[in-house]
Amino acid sequence: MTHPDHLTSDDAASLATILDRRTGLAATAAHVRSFATMMTERQGHHLDQWITDVRADQLPALHTFANGLQHDHDAVLAGLTLPYSSGAVEGTVGKLKFLKRVMYGRANFDLLRAMALHN
């Protein structure tokens, strides 16, 4: 899960050994890395080429992922291009869900609201 540039020499050697053992694993890793780069550097203009490259390889799991990206192409392209993020909203929603689960659904909305505001 670590960026390849941050691996120790032993970990890099282990990764190379693992990628060499299974056909298609190195290609999968390369596609995943390039998609991660698209996400972190907001390079949405590379999306169509990435989907084409994935479909050119015999990687059924990535084909399914690429088909899903193609199905929601406009939304994915916006997410990979625009600087806007729903991270803060998602964090707040997750916190509210956690609080509600902690209370096992016994609290009404007013108590849930008070706990959310005080936490």
DRENDO-356189 format. One record per atom (N, C-alpha, C): residue number from 0; chain; atom name; x, y, z. Coordinates in steps of 0.2 Angstrom, whole numbers, padded with zeros to 4 digits, always signed. Layout:
% DRENDO-356189
R     k   c    a       x       y       z
R   NUM   A   CA       X       Y       Z
...
% end
This chain:
% DRENDO-356189
R     k   c    a       x       y       z
R     0   A    N   +0004   -0006   +0000
R     0   A   CA   +0000   +0000   +0000
R     0   A    C   +0004   +0006   +0000
R     1   A    N   +0011   +0006   +0001
R     1   A   CA   +0015   +0011   +0001
R     1   A    C   +0017   +0013   -0006
R     2   A    N   +0018   +0020   -0007
R     2   A   CA   +0021   +0022   -0013
R     2   A    C   +0028   +0018   -0015
R     3   A    N   +0029   +0016   -0021
R     3   A   CA   +0035   +0012   -0022
R     3   A    C   +0041   +0016   -0021
R     4   A    N   +0041   +0023   -0021
R     4   A   CA   +0047   +0026   -0019
R     4   A    C   +0049   +0026   -0012
R     5   A    N   +0044   +0025   -0008
R     5   A   CA   +0045   +0025   -0001
R     5   A    C   +0047   +0018   +0002
R     6   A    N   +0048   +0013   -0002
R     6   A   CA   +0049   +0006   +0000
R     6   A    C   +0057   +0005   +0002
R     7   A    N   +0058   +0001   +0007
R     7   A   CA   +0065   +0000   +0009
R     7   A    C   +0067   -0005   +0003
R     8   A    N   +0074   -0006   +0003
R     8   A   CA   +0077   -0010   -0002
R     8   A    C   +0074   -0017   -0002
R     9   A    N   +0074   -0020   +0005
R     9   A   CA   +0071   -0027   +0006
R     9   A    C   +0064   -0027   +0003
R    10   A    N   +0060   -0022   +0005
R    10   A   CA   +0053   -0022   +0003
R    10   A    C   +0052   -0022   -0004
R    11   A    N   +0056   -0018   -0008
R    11   A   CA   +0056   -0017   -0015
R    11   A    C   +0058   -0024   -0018
R    12   A    N   +0063   -0027   -0015
R    12   A   CA   +0065   -0034   -0018
R    12   A    C   +0059   -0039   -0017
R    13   A    N   +0056   -0039   -0011
R    13   A   CA   +0050   -0043   -0010
R    13   A    C   +0045   -0042   -0015
R    14   A    N   +0043   -0036   -0016
R    14   A   CA   +0038   -0034   -0021
R    14   A    C   +0039   -0036   -0028
R    15   A    N   +0046   -0035   -0030
R    15   A   CA   +0048   -0037   -0036
R    15   A    C   +0047   -0045   -0037
R    16   A    N   +0049   -0049   -0032
R    16   A   CA   +0048   -0056   -0032
R    16   A    C   +0041   -0058   -0033
R    17   A    N   +0036   -0055   -0029
R    17   A   CA   +0029   -0056   -0029
R    17   A    C   +0026   -0055   -0036
R    18   A    N   +0028   -0049   -0039
R    18   A   CA   +0025   -0047   -0045
R    18   A    C   +0027   -0052   -0051
R    19   A    N   +0033   -0055   -0050
R    19   A   CA   +0036   -0059   -0055
R    19   A    C   +0033   -0066   -0055
R    20   A    N   +0030   -0068   -0049
R    20   A   CA   +0027   -0075   -0048
R    20   A    C   +0021   -0076   -0052
R    21   A    N   +0017   -0071   -0053
R    21   A   CA   +0010   -0072   -0056
R    21   A    C   +0009   -0068   -0062
R    22   A    N   +0007   -0071   -0067
R    22   A   CA   +0006   -0068   -0074
R    22   A    C   +0000   -0062   -0073
R    23   A    N   +0002   -0056   -0075
R    23   A   CA   -0003   -0051   -0075
R    23   A    C   -0003   -0047   -0069
R    24   A    N   +0001   -0049   -0064
R    24   A   CA   +0001   -0045   -0057
R    24   A    C   +0005   -0039   -0058
R    25   A    N   +0010   -0039   -0062
R    25   A   CA   +0014   -0033   -0063
R    25   A    C   +0010   -0028   -0067
R    26   A    N   +0006   -0030   -0072
R    26   A   CA   +0002   -0026   -0076
R    26   A    C   -0003   -0023   -0072
R    27   A    N   -0006   -0027   -0067
R    27   A   CA   -0011   -0024   -0063
R    27   A    C   -0008   -0019   -0058
R    28   A    N   -0003   -0020   -0055
R    28   A   CA   +0001   -0015   -0051
R    28   A    C   +0002   -0009   -0055
R    29   A    N   +0004   -0010   -0061
R    29   A   CA   +0006   -0004   -0065
R    29   A    C   +0000   +0001   -0066
R    30   A    N   -0006   -0003   -0068
R    30   A   CA   -0012   +0001   -0069
R    30   A    C   -0015   +0004   -0062
R    31   A    N   -0014   +0001   -0057
R    31   A   CA   -0016   +0003   -0051
R    31   A    C   -0012   +0010   -0049
R    32   A    N   -0005   +0009   -0050
R    32   A   CA   -0001   +0015   -0048
R    32   A    C   -0003   +0021   -0053
R    33   A    N   -0004   +0019   -0059
R    33   A   CA   -0006   +0025   -0064
R    33   A    C   -0012   +0028   -0062
R    34   A    N   -0017   +0024   -0060
R    34   A   CA   -0024   +0027   -0057
R    34   A    C   -0023   +0031   -0051
R    35   A    N   -0018   +0028   -0046
R    35   A   CA   -0017   +0032   -0040
R    35   A    C   -0014   +0039   -0042
R    36   A    N   -0009   +0039   -0047
R    36   A   CA   -0006   +0045   -0049
R    36   A    C   -0011   +0050   -0052
R    37   A    N   -0016   +0047   -0056
R    37   A   CA   -0022   +0051   -0058
R    37   A    C   -0026   +0055   -0053
R    38   A    N   -0027   +0051   -0048
R    38   A   CA   -0031   +0053   -0042
R    38   A    C   -0027   +0058   -0038
R    39   A    N   -0021   +0057   -0036
R    39   A   CA   -0017   +0062   -0032
R    39   A    C   -0015   +0068   -0035
R    40   A    N   -0014   +0068   -0042
R    40   A   CA   -0012   +0073   -0046
R    40   A    C   -0017   +0077   -0050
R    41   A    N   -0023   +0074   -0049
R    41   A   CA   -0029   +0077   -0053
R    41   A    C   -0028   +0077   -0060
R    42   A    N   -0026   +0071   -0063
R    42   A   CA   -0025   +0071   -0070
R    42   A    C   -0031   +0068   -0074
R    43   A    N   -0037   +0070   -0073
R    43   A   CA   -0042   +0067   -0076
R    43   A    C   -0042   +0067   -0084
R    44   A    N   -0038   +0071   -0087
R    44   A   CA   -0037   +0071   -0094
R    44   A    C   -0034   +0064   -0096
R    45   A    N   -0031   +0060   -0092
R    45   A   CA   -0028   +0054   -0094
R    45   A    C   -0033   +0048   -0093
R    46   A    N   -0039   +0049   -0090
R    46   A   CA   -0044   +0044   -0089
R    46   A    C   -0046   +0040   -0095
R    47   A    N   -0047   +0043   -0101
R    47   A   CA   -0049   +0039   -0106
R    47   A    C   -0043   +0034   -0109
R    48   A    N   -0037   +0037   -0109
R    48   A   CA   -0032   +0033   -0111
R    48   A    C   -0030   +0027   -0106
R    49   A    N   -0032   +0028   -0099
R    49   A   CA   -0031   +0023   -0094
R    49   A    C   -0036   +0018   -0095
R    50   A    N   -0042   +0019   -0097
R    50   A   CA   -0047   +0014   -0098
R    50   A    C   -0045   +0010   -0104
R    51   A    N   -0043   +0013   -0109
R    51   A   CA   -0041   +0010   -0115
R    51   A    C   -0035   +0005   -0114
R    52   A    N   -0030   +0007   -0110
R    52   A   CA   -0024   +0003   -0108
R    52   A    C   -0026   -0003   -0104
R    53   A    N   -0031   -0002   -0099
R    53   A   CA   -0033   -0008   -0095
R    53   A    C   -0037   -0013   -0100
R    54   A    N   -0041   -0010   -0104
R    54   A   CA   -0045   -0015   -0108
R    54   A    C   -0040   -0019   -0113
R    55   A    N   -0035   -0016   -0115
R    55   A   CA   -0030   -0019   -0119
R    55   A    C   -0027   -0025   -0116
R    56   A    N   -0026   -0026   -0109
R    56   A   CA   -0024   -0031   -0106
R    56   A    C   -0029   -0036   -0104
R    57   A    N   -0027   -0042   -0102
R    57   A   CA   -0031   -0048   -0100
R    57   A    C   -0032   -0048   -0093
R    58   A    N   -0036   -0043   -0090
R    58   A   CA   -0036   -0042   -0083
R    58   A    C   -0044   -0041   -0081
R    59   A    N   -0048   -0047   -0081
R    59   A   CA   -0055   -0046   -0080
R    59   A    C   -0057   -0042   -0074
R    60   A    N   -0054   -0042   -0068
R    60   A   CA   -0056   -0038   -0063
R    60   A    C   -0055   -0030   -0064
R    61   A    N   -0050   -0029   -0067
R    61   A   CA   -0049   -0022   -0069
R    61   A    C   -0054   -0020   -0075
R    62   A    N   -0055   -0024   -0079
R    62   A   CA   -0060   -0023   -0084
R    62   A    C   -0067   -0021   -0081
R    63   A    N   -0069   -0024   -0076
R    63   A   CA   -0075   -0023   -0072
R    63   A    C   -0075   -0016   -0069
R    64   A    N   -0069   -0014   -0066
R    64   A   CA   -0068   -0008   -0064
R    64   A    C   -0068   -0002   -0069
R    65   A    N   -0065   -0003   -0075
R    65   A   CA   -0065   +0001   -0080
R    65   A    C   -0072   +0002   -0083
R    66   A    N   -0076   -0003   -0083
R    66   A   CA   -0083   -0002   -0086
R    66   A    C   -0087   +0002   -0081
R    67   A    N   -0086   +0001   -0075
R    67   A   CA   -0089   +0005   -0070
R    67   A    C   -0087   +0013   -0071
R    68   A    N   -0081   +0014   -0072
R    68   A   CA   -0078   +0021   -0073
R    68   A    C   -0081   +0024   -0079
R    69   A    N   -0082   +0020   -0084
R    69   A   CA   -0085   +0022   -0091
R    69   A    C   -0092   +0023   -0090
R    70   A    N   -0096   +0019   -0086
R    70   A   CA   -0103   +0020   -0085
R    70   A    C   -0104   +0027   -0081
R    71   A    N   -0100   +0029   -0077
R    71   A   CA   -0100   +0035   -0073
R    71   A    C   -0095   +0040   -0075
R    72   A    N   -0093   +0040   -0082
R    72   A   CA   -0088   +0044   -0084
R    72   A    C   -0088   +0051   -0082
R    73   A    N   -0093   +0055   -0083
R    73   A   CA   -0093   +0062   -0082
R    73   A    C   -0092   +0063   -0074
R    74   A    N   -0095   +0059   -0070
R    74   A   CA   -0094   +0060   -0063
R    74   A    C   -0086   +0059   -0061
R    75   A    N   -0084   +0053   -0064
R    75   A   CA   -0077   +0051   -0062
R    75   A    C   -0072   +0057   -0065
R    76   A    N   -0073   +0059   -0071
R    76   A   CA   -0069   +0064   -0074
R    76   A    C   -0069   +0070   -0070
R    77   A    N   -0075   +0072   -0067
R    77   A   CA   -0075   +0078   -0063
R    77   A    C   -0071   +0077   -0056
R    78   A    N   -0072   +0071   -0054
R    78   A   CA   -0069   +0070   -0047
R    78   A    C   -0061   +0069   -0048
R    79   A    N   -0059   +0067   -0054
R    79   A   CA   -0051   +0067   -0055
R    79   A    C   -0049   +0074   -0058
R    80   A    N   -0053   +0079   -0059
R    80   A   CA   -0051   +0085   -0062
R    80   A    C   -0052   +0091   -0057
R    81   A    N   -0058   +0091   -0055
R    81   A   CA   -0060   +0097   -0051
R    81   A    C   -0057   +0097   -0044
R    82   A    N   -0055   +0103   -0041
R    82   A   CA   -0052   +0103   -0034
R    82   A    C   -0057   +0102   -0029
R    83   A    N   -0063   +0101   -0030
R    83   A   CA   -0068   +0101   -0025
R    83   A    C   -0068   +0094   -0021
R    84   A    N   -0070   +0094   -0015
R    84   A   CA   -0069   +0087   -0011
R    84   A    C   -0075   +0087   -0007
R    85   A    N   -0078   +0081   -0006
R    85   A   CA   -0084   +0080   -0001
R    85   A    C   -0081   +0077   +0005
R    86   A    N   -0074   +0077   +0006
R    86   A   CA   -0071   +0074   +0012
R    86   A    C   -0074   +0076   +0018
R    87   A    N   -0075   +0083   +0019
R    87   A   CA   -0077   +0085   +0026
R    87   A    C   -0084   +0083   +0027
R    88   A    N   -0088   +0083   +0022
R    88   A   CA   -0095   +0081   +0023
R    88   A    C   -0095   +0073   +0024
R    89   A    N   -0091   +0069   +0021
R    89   A   CA   -0091   +0062   +0022
R    89   A    C   -0089   +0061   +0029
R    90   A    N   -0084   +0065   +0032
R    90   A   CA   -0082   +0064   +0038
R    90   A    C   -0087   +0065   +0044
R    91   A    N   -0091   +0071   +0042
R    91   A   CA   -0096   +0072   +0047
R    91   A    C   -0102   +0067   +0047
R    92   A    N   -0103   +0065   +0041
R    92   A   CA   -0109   +0059   +0041
R    92   A    C   -0106   +0053   +0044
R    93   A    N   -0100   +0051   +0043
R    93   A   CA   -0097   +0046   +0047
R    93   A    C   -0097   +0046   +0054
R    94   A    N   -0096   +0052   +0057
R    94   A   CA   -0096   +0054   +0064
R    94   A    C   -0103   +0053   +0067
R    95   A    N   -0108   +0056   +0063
R    95   A   CA   -0115   +0055   +0065
R    95   A    C   -0117   +0048   +0065
R    96   A    N   -0115   +0044   +0060
R    96   A   CA   -0117   +0037   +0060
R    96   A    C   -0114   +0034   +0066
R    97   A    N   -0108   +0035   +0068
R    97   A   CA   -0105   +0032   +0073
R    97   A    C   -0108   +0034   +0080
R    98   A    N   -0110   +0040   +0081
R    98   A   CA   -0113   +0042   +0087
R    98   A    C   -0120   +0039   +0087
R    99   A    N   -0124   +0038   +0082
R    99   A   CA   -0130   +0035   +0082
R    99   A    C   -0129   +0027   +0084
R   100   A    N   -0124   +0024   +0081
R   100   A   CA   -0123   +0017   +0083
R   100   A    C   -0121   +0016   +0090
R   101   A    N   -0117   +0021   +0092
R   101   A   CA   -0115   +0021   +0099
R   101   A    C   -0121   +0020   +0104
R   102   A    N   -0126   +0024   +0102
R   102   A   CA   -0132   +0025   +0106
R   102   A    C   -0137   +0019   +0104
R   103   A    N   -0136   +0015   +0100
R   103   A   CA   -0140   +0009   +0098
R   103   A    C   -0147   +0011   +0096
R   104   A    N   -0147   +0017   +0093
R   104   A   CA   -0154   +0020   +0090
R   104   A    C   -0159   +0022   +0096
R   105   A    N   -0157   +0022   +0102
R   105   A   CA   -0161   +0024   +0107
R   105   A    C   -0162   +0031   +0108
R   106   A    N   -0158   +0035   +0105
R   106   A   CA   -0159   +0043   +0106
R   106   A    C   -0163   +0046   +0100
R   107   A    N   -0167   +0051   +0102
R   107   A   CA   -0171   +0055   +0097
R   107   A    C   -0166   +0059   +0094
R   108   A    N   -0169   +0063   +0089
R   108   A   CA   -0165   +0067   +0085
R   108   A    C   -0162   +0073   +0089
R   109   A    N   -0165   +0076   +0094
R   109   A   CA   -0163   +0081   +0098
R   109   A    C   -0156   +0079   +0102
R   110   A    N   -0156   +0073   +0105
R   110   A   CA   -0151   +0071   +0108
R   110   A    C   -0145   +0070   +0103
R   111   A    N   -0146   +0067   +0098
R   111   A   CA   -0141   +0065   +0093
R   111   A    C   -0138   +0072   +0090
R   112   A    N   -0142   +0077   +0089
R   112   A   CA   -0140   +0084   +0087
R   112   A    C   -0135   +0087   +0093
R   113   A    N   -0137   +0086   +0099
R   113   A   CA   -0133   +0089   +0104
R   113   A    C   -0126   +0086   +0105
R   114   A    N   -0126   +0079   +0104
R   114   A   CA   -0120   +0075   +0105
R   114   A    C   -0115   +0077   +0099
R   115   A    N   -0118   +0078   +0093
R   115   A   CA   -0114   +0079   +0087
R   115   A    C   -0111   +0086   +0088
R   116   A    N   -0115   +0091   +0091
R   116   A   CA   -0112   +0098   +0091
R   116   A    C   -0107   +0098   +0097
R   117   A    N   -0108   +0094   +0102
R   117   A   CA   -0103   +0094   +0108
R   117   A    C   -0097   +0090   +0106
R   118   A    N   -0097   +0086   +0102
R   118   A   CA   -0091   +0082   +0100
R   118   A    C   -0088   +0085   +0094
% end
